[in-house]
Amino acid sequence: ELQYNWRANYDRDSQITTVQMEFTLRRGKTTQKFYETHRERAYERAEIEAMLGRTGWELVRVYDAYTINLPHEKSERWFFV
């Protein structure tokens, strides 16, 4: 029922990825389209650790996103605990 297309562009200077999303929802004879734009900022691990330290947070562990595995060179996101 739901079809989507995403297009992402990364700007190295600002370290921001802009993701343009187009969704098509089909229910019977009815079709609805909607759009979203997401902007995400990429940070180096050292930057995250410095921000955590400045704000009094303790870094416990880092995971490959949506798993309990350690991050690796093909990780698209890291989760910081």
RAHUKA-V839045 format. One record per run of one state. SS is the DSSP state (helix for helix, strand for strand, loop for the rest). FROM is the first residue (numbers start at 1). LEN is the number of residues. Records with the same first field share a line. If there is no record, write none. Layout:
SS->FROM-LEN  FROM-LEN
This chain:
loop->1-1  12-4  28-2  42-3  55-7  65-13  81-1
strand->2-10  16-12  30-12  62-3  78-3
helix->45-10
